[in-house]
Amino acid sequence: MDTKDLRCFCRVYEERGINQAAKQLFISPQGLSRIITKLEAELQVTLFCRSARGLSPTASGTYLYENGRELLNRLEELEIGIRRMERIDRELQLGFSCGVLNVFPFQQLDQFKSENPDIHLQWEELENQEVIDRILRRVVDVGFVIGSIQQEGLYAREVYQSGMDALVYEGHPFYDREQLSVDDLRDEPLIILNERYSCYHSFLSRCKDFGFIPLIHIKLMESQLIYRFCREKLGIGIDTNIHKQDISMEHLHRVKLYDAFSWKISIVCREDRKKEKLIKKLLDQF
């Protein structure tokens, strides 16, 4: 199977039509139709059901797309990684887990860039595990990830630590408390970041240490929404104490969870790369 044909198929699948996909691929609709027909003949399956309303993928088409798209993504990363091997002394790719940028000291990164003006520095924000996976695949050189990382093939060092707080709305019995135990939240409806964030899993694990499963009322993608829904008295929020300057605490009280887990950030790279010139410089900077 030709990867160019697979790319064309994926675009048709995403657009659910030949004409729009052909425009994006800069080929004729007739040429694109021939590619799909050829692919179906090669695999001996029907990938799309044709109708006046457009194309509907078959089960085989969906299977090919889900696995083919993943394969194409990996091939793209492989190509990027190979090209970057030629620029290993001139380019650094950083990965930041979601949430890290709230506390990251960019002045240190600016200092690093000023001391190394010939280095091309790029960075992107990703999910925690995705940063680690890309480091292992050499797509990302150095990552700043959440948690203490102990994984074969990786070098990791903790560089930041913060506590966890309960966000209590005005009028709640806990509003005037200065600190709480995780156990105090046993029967409380809670608002927290969702499963894509390590704090969700760490909090659930800590609750289990106290012998209960927390009542998660709302799971979110953005920390700011925790404060909004707490203010609307929909539950007690759980968040790190890294947003003190950025988010209004009107009608809310931040209460320390004295026996919760610590929110940590680690700097990570491949074990076999930690002595490379640029990576070592960055590790030393932080």
N, C-alpha and C positions, 0 to 999 in steps of 0.2 A: 504493500500500500504506500503510495506516494504521500509524503507529508503535505505537499501543496494541495493535493486533492482533499486531504483530511481538513486542512484549514478552510477550504472552500465549503465543505460540508458543514462545518461548525458555524460558519457565517450564515448559511441558508437556514440552519436549525434555529439560530438566534433571531433571525429576521422573519422566519416562517413564510418566506417567499423568495422567488428567484430574482425578480426585477430589482428589489431594494438591495439584496445581497450583491448582485452583479455590479450595481453602481459603486458600492463600497469597495469592491474588489477590483474595479476598473477593468472588467471584462464584459463581453456581451452576454445577455441572458441566454442566448442559444449555446454559447460556449460553456456557460456554467451548468446548463441543463445536461449537456453531454458529459460533463465531469461527474455529476450525480448519478446519471445512468450507468456510466462506466464503473463507478464505485459499487453500485448495487449488483452489477453483473459479476464483478470480482468477488464480492462477498456472498453472492447468491442469496440475497435477502432484499426485501422492500424496506427502504428507509423512510419514505414519506407516502402518505395517502394523498393523492391529488384530487382537488375539487375546485369548483368555481370560486370558492372563498379563500383558496390558497392551499398551503401545504400543512399537513398535520403529521408529526413524527409518529412512526410506529414504535412498538416496544424495542425493536432492534435498533431503530434510529436513536432513541433516547439512550440506550445502553452505549452505543458507539459514541454519542456526544459526551456523555459523562466521563467515559474513560479516555476518549480521544482528546478532550479539552485538557484533562490533567496531563496527558502525555505531551501535548504541545507546550504547555506551561513549563514542564520540566526540561524540554528541549531548548526552549528560549533561555531558561536559566543556565543550562549547560553552555550555550553559545556565549552568553554574557560572561560566564566564569572563565571560559577559555580565552576570550579576548582580554579579560582583565589580567590574566596571568602574564601577558606581555607588558602590562603597566603596573606591575606589583610594587615598584618603588616610587610610583608617582600618583597613585590613586588609592583612596580609602572609602569603603562603603560601610556606613554605620546603620544599625537597626535599633529602633527604640520601641519597647513594648508600650501599649496603650496605657497612659497614666504617668509614665516616666517624665514626659516633657513638662508636667506641672512643677517639677522641682529641679529639673536639670540645670546645672550651672553653665549657661552658654558663654559666660565670660571666660571660662577655662577653655572652651572650644575655640573661642576667638583668639585666645592667647596661643593655642596650639597652631592655628592657621597662620598667625602673624610670625611665629617662629619657624614655620615651614611653608613659605609662600609658594613653592613650586608644586605643592601637593594639591591635587584635585579632590575635594571632600564632598561626598554625597551622603544623604541620609533619608530614611523613610520610617514611618510609623506603622507597626504591624502588631498582630496578636502575639502574645508571649511565646507560644510554642512555634509560631512561624519564624520568629527571629532566630530561635535555637536551630530549627531545621535548616534555615538558610546559611547559618554559620557552618553547620556540618557539611553543607553542600558547596561551601566556599563562595557563595553568592554575596553574603555579608561577611565583612572582615571582623568587625567588633560590634557587639551588641550590649545594650543596657536593658536588662530584663528584670522582671519582678520575681522576688523569691531567692532563696539560697539554692544554687544550682550545684548538684553533684551528679555528674553524668560522665561516663567513660568517653574519652576523646575530647573533653572540653576543659579549658582552664577558666575558673570563675573566682571572683573576689568581691565580697560585699563592699559597697561604697556609700550606702545610705540606709538609714533606718528611721521609721516613724511609727507612731502608735495608731490605734483605731479608736474612734469615738462613736458614741450614740448621739444622734441629733433628735432632741426632744422638743415638741411643740408646746407653746404656752398653754397652760391649763392642765397639762398631763401631770399625774402625781409625781413623776420623776423630774419635773421641770427644774426644781430648785436643788437637785442633787449635784454634787461636785464630782462624784464618780459612781460607777455601777459595775457590777459583775456581769459577765456573760450570762450567768444563771438567772439574773434578774429579768432577762428578756425572754424567759421560757414561754410565756403565754402572750407575748406582745406581737401584734402584726408589724412586720418589718419591711423596710424599703432598702434595696441594696443593688449594686451593679450586678449584671447577669453572669451566666456561666462562662462568657468569653473572658472574664477577668479572674485572676488568681485569688483576689480577695474573697470572691464568692465561695470558692472551694475551701479556702483556709478557714473562713468563718463557719461553714457547715461542719468542718472537721472539729473545730474548737467546741461547738455546741454539743457534738457527740461525746466529747470528753466529759461534759457535764450530764450526759445521759438523756439528751432530748434532741429532737429534730425541730429546727426553728420554723415559725410560721411566717414564711416569706410571702408577703402580701403583694408586693410589686417588685419586679426585676427590670432594670433599666440599662441603657447603653451610655448614658451621660450622667456624670456626677451632679451637674447643676439641677437636673430634674429630681434628684433625691431631696434637695432642699425645698424645691417647689411643692412636692407632694407632702412633705413633712409639714410645711407651713399650712397646707390644706387639711391637716390633721388626719391623714390617711394611714399613718403609722409612724413608727420610730425609724429614723434613718441610720444606716451603718456606713461609715465612710472613714477614710484616712484623714488625719488632721493636717493635710497639705494645702487646703483651700482657704486658709484663714483670711488672706488678704483679698481674695478674688470674689467671694460670694457673700451676699448679705445674710446676716444672721438675725434679721428683724423677726421677732416673735418666735425665735428658736434659741435653744440653749445647747451648746456643745458640751457633752458630758463624757469624761474619760472612761473608757472600758479598761480597768486596771489589770484584768487578767486575760485580755484578748491576745491574739497573736500580734507580732510586729510586722509591719509592712516594710519589706526590704527591697533594695535595688542592688543588683550585681552587675559588674562588668564582665563580659564573657567573650572568649575567642577559642578557636581550636587549639588544643594542647600543642600540636606540632607546628603552630604558627606564632606562638607567643614571643619568640625571640627574633622574628622578622623585624627589620629596622623600623618600619613605620608603625607596626602594631606595638612594638616595645615602647616606642616614644609615646604613643597614646595611652598605654597602660600606665606608664610612669607619670603622665600628666594628671591622671585621676587616682 
